[in-house]
Amino acid sequence: MNSVPAGNEVARPFIPAKNFELSKRFYLRIGCQLLLDGEVAIFGIGQTSFILQNYFNKDWAENFMMQLMVDDVDAWWEHLNALDLPKAFPSTSLRPPAVQPWGLKISYLVDPSGVLWHVAQRRAGIAHDT
């Protein structure tokens, strides 16, 4: 039986961008760090990262979701709400945090390409929330 190599593996999703430059500005505005800017843009946030690609498929983008687990979703809500994102990025939207039927407290954010972000509060003692 082969063992799985173990190290510092990281899985990074590829996020679509309808307007690559606009999406880069959006992610910088919300606080992501631009790690690489080229044919793709790699953004870091907290202990994770994602790849923004200069590619768009409407059906895929509008069905693509990301989850950002945070320690304090209310603080994130205050941060994101203060940015007035829908004014600067008219196709975006933001909903205040609420506890969902499955137990997570989530604020929803839609990026300029239609990607839905779940900004979710970690729950103490729940291993898969880390």
C-alpha positions in Angstrom: 0.0 0.0 0.0 1.3 3.4 -0.9 1.4 6.1 1.7 0.3 9.6 0.8 3.2 12.1 0.8 2.9 14.4 3.8 4.3 17.9 4.0 2.9 21.4 3.8 0.3 20.7 1.1 -2.1 23.5 0.2 -5.2 23.4 -2.0 -5.9 26.6 -3.8 -9.1 27.2 -5.8 -9.1 29.0 -9.1 -11.7 31.8 -8.9 -13.2 33.2 -12.2 -13.0 36.9 -13.1 -15.3 38.5 -15.5 -13.1 41.7 -15.4 -9.7 40.7 -14.2 -8.5 44.2 -13.2 -11.8 45.0 -11.5 -11.7 41.8 -9.5 -8.1 42.4 -8.4 -9.1 45.8 -7.1 -12.0 44.3 -5.3 -9.9 41.6 -3.5 -7.3 44.2 -2.6 -10.0 46.5 -1.2 -11.4 43.8 1.1 -8.0 43.1 2.5 -6.5 40.3 0.5 -2.8 40.5 -0.1 -1.6 40.2 -3.7 1.1 37.6 -3.7 1.6 37.2 -7.5 0.3 39.4 -10.3 0.7 38.0 -13.8 -1.5 35.9 -16.1 -3.2 34.9 -12.9 -3.2 36.7 -9.6 -2.6 34.8 -6.3 -4.2 36.4 -3.3 -3.5 35.5 0.3 -5.9 36.1 3.2 -5.2 34.8 6.7 -3.6 31.4 6.4 -4.9 30.6 3.0 -4.7 31.7 -0.6 -6.6 31.5 -3.9 -5.9 32.0 -7.5 -7.8 34.6 -9.5 -7.9 33.7 -13.1 -8.6 35.9 -16.1 -11.3 33.6 -17.2 -15.1 33.8 -16.9 -18.0 31.4 -17.5 -21.3 32.9 -16.3 -22.9 29.6 -15.2 -19.8 28.5 -13.4 -19.1 31.9 -11.7 -22.7 32.2 -10.5 -22.6 28.7 -9.0 -19.1 29.0 -7.5 -18.8 29.5 -3.7 -16.0 30.1 -1.3 -16.0 29.9 2.5 -13.8 32.1 4.6 -13.7 30.9 8.2 -13.1 33.8 10.6 -12.7 34.2 14.3 -15.1 37.2 14.4 -17.7 37.4 11.7 -19.2 40.6 13.3 -15.8 42.3 13.0 -15.6 41.2 9.3 -19.1 42.5 8.7 -18.2 45.9 10.1 -15.0 45.9 8.0 -16.7 44.9 4.7 -19.8 47.1 5.3 -17.6 50.2 6.0 -16.0 49.7 2.5 -19.3 50.5 0.8 -18.5 47.8 -1.8 -21.8 48.1 -3.8 -21.0 51.7 -4.5 -17.4 51.0 -5.7 -18.3 47.7 -7.3 -22.0 47.9 -8.4 -22.4 44.2 -9.2 -21.4 43.2 -5.6 -23.6 42.6 -2.6 -23.2 42.0 1.1 -25.6 40.6 3.7 -25.2 41.0 7.4 -24.3 38.0 9.6 -27.1 35.6 10.7 -27.1 32.2 12.2 -28.1 29.7 9.5 -30.2 26.6 10.1 -27.1 24.4 10.1 -25.5 26.4 12.9 -23.0 28.6 11.3 -23.2 32.4 11.7 -22.5 33.7 8.2 -22.2 37.0 6.3 -22.6 36.7 2.5 -20.5 38.6 0.0 -20.9 38.5 -3.8 -17.8 39.5 -5.8 -17.8 41.4 -9.1 -18.1 38.1 -11.1 -20.9 36.6 -9.1 -18.8 34.4 -6.9 -20.6 33.9 -3.5 -18.4 34.1 -0.4 -19.6 32.7 2.9 -17.7 34.6 5.6 -18.4 32.2 8.5 -17.7 32.4 12.2 -15.7 29.5 13.6 -17.4 27.6 16.4 -15.5 26.6 19.5 -14.8 22.9 19.8 -15.9 22.1 16.2 -12.8 20.6 14.6 -13.9 21.1 11.0 -14.4 24.8 11.6 -10.7 25.4 12.0 
